[in-house]
Amino acid sequence: MKKINPIILISMVLIGGFFAFKVMSFLGCYVRLEDAEKCWKLTAW
């Protein structure tokens, strides 16, 4: 296997973690409020 540049690997992990956090925040909000549009405004940028 080809070695992956450590900087690229770290940035991929950080970006993946950021999007996973956004998805989990949205789902947690949706479970509590059951209002997808309000939760989208709260969790999206």
N, C-alpha and C positions, 0 to 999 in steps of 0.2 A: 504493500500500500504506500501511496505517496504521503509524505509528512505534510501536515497542515500548519501553516504559519500560526504561531501562538497568538499574535495580535488579531488575526482573522477569527480564530477560534474563540477568543475572549469576547470579541464584538458580537459574534453570532449568539453566544450564550446570553449576553446582556440584552440583546434585542429580543431573543426568544423569551427571556424572563419578563421583559417589559410587557410584551403582548399577552403572555400567560397571566400576568397580574391584572391587566385590563379586562381580560375575559372573566377571570374569577371575580373581580369587583362588580362587573356588570351582572353576573349570575347571582351573586349575593344580594345585590340591590333588587334585582327582579323578583327573587324569592320573597323578600320582605315587602316590597311595595306593589308588586304585580302591575307595574306601569312601565312598559318597555321604553316609551318615548322619554319619560322623565329620567329614567336610569341612563339612557343613552346620552342625554345632555350632561348628567353628572359625571359619567365615567369617560366619555370621549373628550379628548383634549380639554 
